[in-house]
Amino acid sequence: MASSIMTASTTSQSEDPDERREWIRIDDRVLMEYRLVTEGGTSVPVELNRATPESIAAAVSKPTLDLLARSSEIVVDSAVLPWIRKVDYLLEVMLNALAISQPFSVTMAQPTDVNLSGGGIGFVSLQEFAADDQLAVKLILPPFTMIRVHVKVIRAVPVADGQGFTIATEFVDLTPDDQEHLIRHILHVQAQRLRAGRGQPN
């Protein structure tokens, strides 16, 4: 994904390293769901897309795939893995049955290309948002860390092919613990990519 999905502005060089960690950013693909927060404080779905077997499979399988990618042989060779796959299969069957019996009742976080930093998140949306709009965002970081946070839209720029808008946001109420989870994820991904670039094993 192109790094044109930017979030907050850069910091001055006078800040200490701990403060600068907040502005380290990566392009990544995570499970994400977002809703528009109305003036009354309620959140409404942005897109009422019916869950498909493909979207359900992608959402259910991603945490397990992330866990396997991070755990190397420890989980791959474990007796626990078949049980994890069985749980995934049963969850997928139940969600598909629910989606068939009650269309539009199943809304799930979907694998989404994002630009992440400790200060905000950028992504592409089919819907345009106005500056200062607030969104309720749910992120699931690998393998199973869920972050619920409100963000404020900084800008929405049409993408080059006309298929949506590049949305830049900043976090409004990110807790210190969740920010630490986010920054650790970013540093972990950076280290993985650096090792991969050098041809070293994870």
Secondary structure, 3 states (H helix, E strand, C coil): CCCCCCCCCCCCCCCCHHHHHHHCCEEEEEEEEEEEECCCCCEEECCCCCCCHHHHHHHHHHHHHHHHHHHCHHHHCCCHHHHHHHHHHHHHHHHHHHHHHCCCCCCCCEEEEEEECCCCEEEEECCCCCCCCEEEEEEEECCCEEEEEEEEEEEEEECCCCCCEEEEEEECCCCHHHHHHHHHHHHHHHHHHHHHHCCCCC
